[in-house]
């Protein structure tokens, strides 16, 4: 059973597409900001979307394996579409809400600290912020989708066939 998983090309390519997209985040961020941020290797959100890369790589590989005119490819393509829609819509908006809530929490913390004039007012109490980088802009989803399709096409063209 474990060996069968290791021989499942669409699964392997989908997992590798995630790594490919995560690695791409570091140089893309550097080009855009001139700041090197290695934490992007394990972060959600950002350019390109590793979720989009994974599902489009999976759908592309399924198309190569089973045929682009099969019900199996249709399932994979619809799955990819739903994941990418969710990443650019619901998850992106959840991140925007988290950013607004974090700002409200910071303002309230300052407000209550100033009103009470606690004796240890100089001590900063760090509050754990909600994660704001949850989803993707449409351009990040598109870039991830293209990265995933490119990745599977390249592997099938160069290595597997």
N, C-alpha and C positions, 0 to 999 in steps of 0.2 A: 504494500500500500504506500509506504513512504517513498519507495523508488518510483512509483507511478506519478506521484506529485512532482518529483524532480524531472520527470520526462514530459510534463505538461507545459509545452512551449508557451501558450498564451498566458498561463499563470506566471511563469518565470519572467516573461517579457513585461508583464504588467508590474511586477515587483521591481524589476530593474528600471522601468520607466519612472517609478517613484524616486528611486535613487538619482537617476539622470536629472529629473526636474529639481530635486532638492539641491543637488550640486550646482545646477545652473543658477539658483537663486543668489549664490554668493557673488559671482562675477557680474550678474545683472545689477544687483544692488550696488556693487562697487562702481560700476559705470555710471549709474544714476546719481550716486551721492558722494563718490570718492571716499567712502568709508568701508573698510573691510569688516564684515560682521559674520563670524563663523557660526553664531547661534542660529542663523538661518538654515543650517543643515538639518536641524531638527524642529523647525518651527512650522506652524500652520499659516496659511495665508501667504501673500507675496507673489512675486513674478518669477517664474511661471507657476501655475497651479499644478501641484503634484497629483492632486485628486483627478484633475482633468487628464493629465498625462497618463495616469494609470488606467482609467476607464477607456480612453480612446486607443491606447496601446492594446488593451485587452480586446476591444471590439475589432480592431484592425487585424490582430493575430487570429481571432476567431474567424474572421472573413477569409484570411489566407488558408487556414486549416480546413474549415467546413464549407467554405464558399460564401461569396457575398450575396447569393440569392437564396440562402437557407433561413429557416425559422430561427436557428441558433444565432446567426448573425443579427437578425432582427431583434432578438432579446438583448443581445450585448449592446447594440446600438441604442436601443431605448433606455437601457440601464445607464449608459454613458450620458445620454441626453438629460435624464432626470438628475443624475449626480451633478452635472455641470450647471443645470438650472438652479439647483439647491445651493451650490457653492457661490454662485454669483447673485443670488437673490436673498434667500432666507438667512444663510450664514453670514453674508456680508452685512445685512441689516442688523443682525444680532450683535455683530462687532461694533456697529455704529451706536447701538443702544448701550453697550458696555462702556464705550468711551464717554458718553453723556453721564451715565451713572457714576463713573469714576470721578468726573469733575464735580458732580453734586456731593459725593462723599468727601472729597478733599475740602470743598467749601464748608460743609457742615462741620468737619473736624476742626478747621480753623476757627469757625464761629463759636463752637462750644468751648474750645480751649481758651479763646480770648475772653469770653463772658465769665467763665469760672475763675480765671486767674489762678490756676493751680500752682502750688508752691514749686513744683518741679517743671515749670513751664518751658525750660530750656531743653528738656529731653524730647526728642522727636520720636513719636510712636509711628512706626511704619504700618500702614494699612495695606493689606494684600489687595491689589487691584484686580478687577475682572479682566479677563483676556479680551483684548479688542481686535486682534488680528485673527479672526475666525474664518472669514470668507474671502471672496475674491471679487475684484472688479471684473467687468466683462472682458477687458483686454488681457487680464491675467489668466482667465479661463480659456480664452482663445489661444493664447501662447502655450498654455499647458496642453491643450488639445492638439495643437500642431506638433508640439514636442513628442507627445505620445504616438501620434500617427507616424511621424518621421522615424522615431525610434524603432517601431515594429517593422516598418517598410525597409529600413536600412538593414536590420538584422535578417529579415527574410531574403532580401536581395543579395546581400554580401555573404552572409554566413550560412544560412540554411538551404539556399537553393543555388 
